[in-house]
Amino acid sequence: MDLKERLQQVFVTVFDNDAIELTPQLTADDVDEWDSLSHINLMLAIELEFGIEFDQSEIQDFANVGELMASIEEKTRTLK
């Protein structure tokens, strides 16, 4: 399973919504269930899924899923 597929599964699980389709442009404004509490749950679930950690500024600064995916790719690359 590639990064996008794994991330898609995390989103579906956290938001309990099978209809979510990840695109690089997707933002919290595009997902009804995505509020501040679910954002924290999402970040924690992503950290667990990928074995990475975000610092506080990163968690707040992602503008869209594309930026999030780029950060995950960078962090997982340094783990190898």
C-alpha positions in Angstrom: 0.0 0.0 0.0 1.4 3.4 -0.9 1.4 6.6 1.1 -1.8 8.0 -0.3 -3.7 4.7 0.2 -2.5 4.5 3.8 -3.3 8.1 4.4 -6.7 7.7 2.8 -7.4 4.8 5.2 -6.4 7.0 8.2 -8.8 9.7 7.0 -11.7 7.3 6.5 -11.1 5.8 10.0 -10.7 9.1 11.9 -13.7 10.8 10.2 -15.7 7.6 9.9 -16.5 8.6 6.3 -15.9 6.2 3.4 -16.7 9.0 0.9 -13.6 11.1 1.7 -11.4 11.2 -1.4 -7.9 12.6 -0.8 -6.5 15.2 -3.2 -3.5 17.4 -2.7 -5.9 20.4 -2.5 -8.2 19.0 0.2 -8.5 21.1 3.3 -10.4 21.0 6.6 -13.0 23.3 5.0 -13.8 20.5 2.6 -14.7 17.9 5.2 -17.6 18.6 7.5 -16.3 16.4 10.3 -12.8 18.1 10.3 -12.8 20.4 13.3 -10.0 21.2 15.8 -10.5 18.1 17.9 -10.7 15.8 15.0 -7.5 17.5 13.6 -5.6 16.5 16.7 -7.0 12.9 16.4 -6.0 12.9 12.7 -2.5 14.0 13.4 -2.1 11.4 16.2 -3.4 8.6 13.9 -1.0 9.7 11.1 1.9 9.6 13.5 1.0 6.1 14.7 0.4 4.8 11.1 3.7 6.1 9.7 5.9 6.0 12.9 6.7 9.7 12.7 6.2 12.7 14.9 5.1 16.2 14.0 6.0 19.2 16.1 3.4 21.7 17.2 4.1 24.3 14.5 3.9 21.6 11.7 0.5 20.5 13.0 -0.9 24.0 12.7 0.8 25.0 9.5 -0.4 22.4 7.0 -2.5 24.3 4.4 -3.8 21.2 2.6 -3.4 17.4 2.2 -0.6 17.9 -0.3 1.6 19.7 2.2 0.8 17.0 4.8 1.7 14.2 2.3 5.0 16.0 1.5 5.9 16.2 5.2 5.0 12.5 5.7 7.2 11.5 2.7 10.1 13.6 4.0 9.8 12.2 7.5 9.5 8.6 6.4 12.4 9.0 4.1 14.7 10.0 7.0 13.6 6.9 8.9 14.9 4.5 6.3 
